[in-house]
């Protein structure tokens, strides 16, 4: 079983969707969702990676993306009325994100009731890479994947 095959199996086991564009694979998973009167907000985990067979390495980056639509109540800097707002947060300064979704969701000023272990997902990718003899390279941004 190849590195990609194991990651496909991981995506199926976690309920995520895996896509590929120009050699860069993206694993996308819905982490949390908030519904209110005529509005909905979603927090999505994105893991982007490239498997380089020539240099035997897996380059990896991750981020959280919050998106929403509907009527706002005037909070979060959006004026009352119909609005659309998209935010994203990338892990920064070379330090991978750690902790549960409650800690991370404070960056967005929201309360999510779900938990998601970012460190566990990242270590699973690292374990898959190392099992197949690939080096695992964490990147802050997807530039250069």
Secondary structure as UniProt FT lines:
FT   HELIX           3..14
FT   STRAND          17..21
FT   TURN            22..23
FT   STRAND          24..36
FT   TURN            37..38
FT   STRAND          39..52
FT   TURN            53..56
FT   STRAND          57..72
FT   TURN            76..77
FT   STRAND          81..90
FT   TURN            93..94
FT   HELIX           101..105
FT   HELIX           106..108
FT   HELIX           118..131
FT   TURN            132..133
FT   STRAND          135..138
FT   TURN            143..144
//
